Amino acid sequence: MACLPENHERIMRYLREAYQANTEAEVSGHELQHELDLPAEEIRACVASLASSGLVSAEFFPINLWIRLTDAGLEKA
């Protein structure tokens, strides 16, 4: 599944808000699914794309993932 550009933006906005609340914040894939109402497959595709661009760091696990905004991502968010 591909990631729609508007969902890149939604995820980045959500991560920015989490970062503003706590600079050490990590967001789970499950949280993004719940809060943004996106399927798990699209979350994984978007996060993989954002990570390959250096905008987020991510840990991918079989049933979940953890995402954190990078400095480069914070500048773009």
Biotite code that builds the C-alpha atoms (Angstrom):
import biotite.structure as struc

atoms = struc.array([
    struc.Atom([0.000, 0.000, 0.000], chain_id="A", res_id=1, res_name="MET", atom_name="CA", element="C"),
    struc.Atom([1.273, 3.465, -0.867], chain_id="A", res_id=2, res_name="ALA", atom_name="CA", element="C"),
    struc.Atom([1.089, 6.486, 1.376], chain_id="A", res_id=3, res_name="CYS", atom_name="CA", element="C"),
    struc.Atom([-1.031, 9.376, 0.206], chain_id="A", res_id=4, res_name="LEU", atom_name="CA", element="C"),
    struc.Atom([0.747, 12.763, 0.428], chain_id="A", res_id=5, res_name="PRO", atom_name="CA", element="C"),
    struc.Atom([-1.991, 14.220, 2.624], chain_id="A", res_id=6, res_name="GLU", atom_name="CA", element="C"),
    struc.Atom([-1.419, 11.413, 5.124], chain_id="A", res_id=7, res_name="ASN", atom_name="CA", element="C"),
    struc.Atom([2.308, 12.243, 5.239], chain_id="A", res_id=8, res_name="HIS", atom_name="CA", element="C"),
    struc.Atom([1.217, 15.726, 6.303], chain_id="A", res_id=9, res_name="GLU", atom_name="CA", element="C"),
    struc.Atom([-1.291, 14.459, 8.870], chain_id="A", res_id=10, res_name="ARG", atom_name="CA", element="C"),
    struc.Atom([1.295, 12.183, 10.463], chain_id="A", res_id=11, res_name="ILE", atom_name="CA", element="C"),
    struc.Atom([3.925, 14.928, 10.537], chain_id="A", res_id=12, res_name="MET", atom_name="CA", element="C"),
    struc.Atom([1.449, 17.347, 12.146], chain_id="A", res_id=13, res_name="ARG", atom_name="CA", element="C"),
    struc.Atom([0.536, 14.771, 14.771], chain_id="A", res_id=14, res_name="TYR", atom_name="CA", element="C"),
    struc.Atom([4.190, 14.068, 15.541], chain_id="A", res_id=15, res_name="LEU", atom_name="CA", element="C"),
    struc.Atom([4.925, 17.796, 15.794], chain_id="A", res_id=16, res_name="ARG", atom_name="CA", element="C"),
    struc.Atom([2.116, 18.226, 18.320], chain_id="A", res_id=17, res_name="GLU", atom_name="CA", element="C"),
    struc.Atom([3.415, 15.274, 20.336], chain_id="A", res_id=18, res_name="ALA", atom_name="CA", element="C"),
    struc.Atom([6.943, 16.759, 20.213], chain_id="A", res_id=19, res_name="TYR", atom_name="CA", element="C"),
    struc.Atom([5.684, 20.157, 21.367], chain_id="A", res_id=20, res_name="GLN", atom_name="CA", element="C"),
    struc.Atom([4.012, 18.496, 24.354], chain_id="A", res_id=21, res_name="ALA", atom_name="CA", element="C"),
    struc.Atom([7.117, 16.414, 25.165], chain_id="A", res_id=22, res_name="ASN", atom_name="CA", element="C"),
    struc.Atom([10.412, 16.602, 23.266], chain_id="A", res_id=23, res_name="THR", atom_name="CA", element="C"),
    struc.Atom([11.126, 12.967, 24.217], chain_id="A", res_id=24, res_name="GLU", atom_name="CA", element="C"),
    struc.Atom([7.784, 11.708, 22.890], chain_id="A", res_id=25, res_name="ALA", atom_name="CA", element="C"),
    struc.Atom([7.524, 8.550, 20.845], chain_id="A", res_id=26, res_name="GLU", atom_name="CA", element="C"),
    struc.Atom([4.250, 7.774, 19.141], chain_id="A", res_id=27, res_name="VAL", atom_name="CA", element="C"),
    struc.Atom([3.060, 4.253, 18.436], chain_id="A", res_id=28, res_name="SER", atom_name="CA", element="C"),
    struc.Atom([1.583, 3.075, 15.180], chain_id="A", res_id=29, res_name="GLY", atom_name="CA", element="C"),
    struc.Atom([-1.528, 2.026, 17.101], chain_id="A", res_id=30, res_name="HIS", atom_name="CA", element="C"),
    struc.Atom([-1.936, 5.573, 18.398], chain_id="A", res_id=31, res_name="GLU", atom_name="CA", element="C"),
    struc.Atom([-1.677, 6.975, 14.862], chain_id="A", res_id=32, res_name="LEU", atom_name="CA", element="C"),
    struc.Atom([-4.244, 4.447, 13.635], chain_id="A", res_id=33, res_name="GLN", atom_name="CA", element="C"),
    struc.Atom([-6.663, 5.438, 16.369], chain_id="A", res_id=34, res_name="HIS", atom_name="CA", element="C"),
    struc.Atom([-6.146, 9.207, 16.255], chain_id="A", res_id=35, res_name="GLU", atom_name="CA", element="C"),
    struc.Atom([-5.897, 9.620, 12.462], chain_id="A", res_id=36, res_name="LEU", atom_name="CA", element="C"),
    struc.Atom([-8.282, 6.808, 11.500], chain_id="A", res_id=37, res_name="ASP", atom_name="CA", element="C"),
    struc.Atom([-5.837, 5.250, 9.038], chain_id="A", res_id=38, res_name="LEU", atom_name="CA", element="C"),
    struc.Atom([-5.231, 1.557, 8.333], chain_id="A", res_id=39, res_name="PRO", atom_name="CA", element="C"),
    struc.Atom([-2.101, -0.066, 9.772], chain_id="A", res_id=40, res_name="ALA", atom_name="CA", element="C"),
    struc.Atom([-0.726, -0.790, 6.295], chain_id="A", res_id=41, res_name="GLU", atom_name="CA", element="C"),
    struc.Atom([-0.873, 2.866, 5.308], chain_id="A", res_id=42, res_name="GLU", atom_name="CA", element="C"),
    struc.Atom([0.692, 3.982, 8.601], chain_id="A", res_id=43, res_name="ILE", atom_name="CA", element="C"),
    struc.Atom([3.599, 1.577, 7.977], chain_id="A", res_id=44, res_name="ARG", atom_name="CA", element="C"),
    struc.Atom([4.012, 2.776, 4.378], chain_id="A", res_id=45, res_name="ALA", atom_name="CA", element="C"),
    struc.Atom([3.954, 6.444, 5.405], chain_id="A", res_id=46, res_name="CYS", atom_name="CA", element="C"),
    struc.Atom([6.354, 5.955, 8.305], chain_id="A", res_id=47, res_name="VAL", atom_name="CA", element="C"),
    struc.Atom([8.742, 3.939, 6.119], chain_id="A", res_id=48, res_name="ALA", atom_name="CA", element="C"),
    struc.Atom([8.728, 6.757, 3.563], chain_id="A", res_id=49, res_name="SER", atom_name="CA", element="C"),
    struc.Atom([9.236, 9.438, 6.216], chain_id="A", res_id=50, res_name="LEU", atom_name="CA", element="C"),
    struc.Atom([12.045, 7.415, 7.800], chain_id="A", res_id=51, res_name="ALA", atom_name="CA", element="C"),
    struc.Atom([13.811, 6.935, 4.460], chain_id="A", res_id=52, res_name="SER", atom_name="CA", element="C"),
    struc.Atom([13.689, 10.728, 4.038], chain_id="A", res_id=53, res_name="SER", atom_name="CA", element="C"),
    struc.Atom([15.212, 11.213, 7.501], chain_id="A", res_id=54, res_name="GLY", atom_name="CA", element="C"),
    struc.Atom([12.170, 13.049, 8.852], chain_id="A", res_id=55, res_name="LEU", atom_name="CA", element="C"),
    struc.Atom([11.395, 10.457, 11.515], chain_id="A", res_id=56, res_name="VAL", atom_name="CA", element="C"),
    struc.Atom([13.186, 7.642, 13.260], chain_id="A", res_id=57, res_name="SER", atom_name="CA", element="C"),
    struc.Atom([11.167, 4.488, 13.567], chain_id="A", res_id=58, res_name="ALA", atom_name="CA", element="C"),
    struc.Atom([11.371, 1.061, 15.110], chain_id="A", res_id=59, res_name="GLU", atom_name="CA", element="C"),
    struc.Atom([9.319, -1.503, 13.199], chain_id="A", res_id=60, res_name="PHE", atom_name="CA", element="C"),
    struc.Atom([8.009, -4.504, 15.107], chain_id="A", res_id=61, res_name="PHE", atom_name="CA", element="C"),
    struc.Atom([5.650, -7.211, 13.806], chain_id="A", res_id=62, res_name="PRO", atom_name="CA", element="C"),
    struc.Atom([2.563, -5.874, 15.587], chain_id="A", res_id=63, res_name="ILE", atom_name="CA", element="C"),
    struc.Atom([3.450, -2.234, 16.214], chain_id="A", res_id=64, res_name="ASN", atom_name="CA", element="C"),
    struc.Atom([5.929, 0.510, 15.467], chain_id="A", res_id=65, res_name="LEU", atom_name="CA", element="C"),
    struc.Atom([7.344, 3.454, 17.387], chain_id="A", res_id=66, res_name="TRP", atom_name="CA", element="C"),
    struc.Atom([7.993, 6.798, 15.715], chain_id="A", res_id=67, res_name="ILE", atom_name="CA", element="C"),
    struc.Atom([9.917, 9.845, 16.805], chain_id="A", res_id=68, res_name="ARG", atom_name="CA", element="C"),
    struc.Atom([10.374, 13.130, 14.972], chain_id="A", res_id=69, res_name="LEU", atom_name="CA", element="C"),
    struc.Atom([13.984, 13.865, 13.983], chain_id="A", res_id=70, res_name="THR", atom_name="CA", element="C"),
    struc.Atom([15.594, 17.318, 13.943], chain_id="A", res_id=71, res_name="ASP", atom_name="CA", element="C"),
    struc.Atom([15.182, 17.383, 10.157], chain_id="A", res_id=72, res_name="ALA", atom_name="CA", element="C"),
    struc.Atom([11.537, 16.389, 10.580], chain_id="A", res_id=73, res_name="GLY", atom_name="CA", element="C"),
    struc.Atom([10.954, 19.102, 13.136], chain_id="A", res_id=74, res_name="LEU", atom_name="CA", element="C"),
    struc.Atom([12.205, 21.711, 10.667], chain_id="A", res_id=75, res_name="GLU", atom_name="CA", element="C"),
    struc.Atom([9.760, 20.435, 8.023], chain_id="A", res_id=76, res_name="LYS", atom_name="CA", element="C"),
    struc.Atom([6.775, 19.767, 10.285], chain_id="A", res_id=77, res_name="ALA", atom_name="CA", element="C"),
])
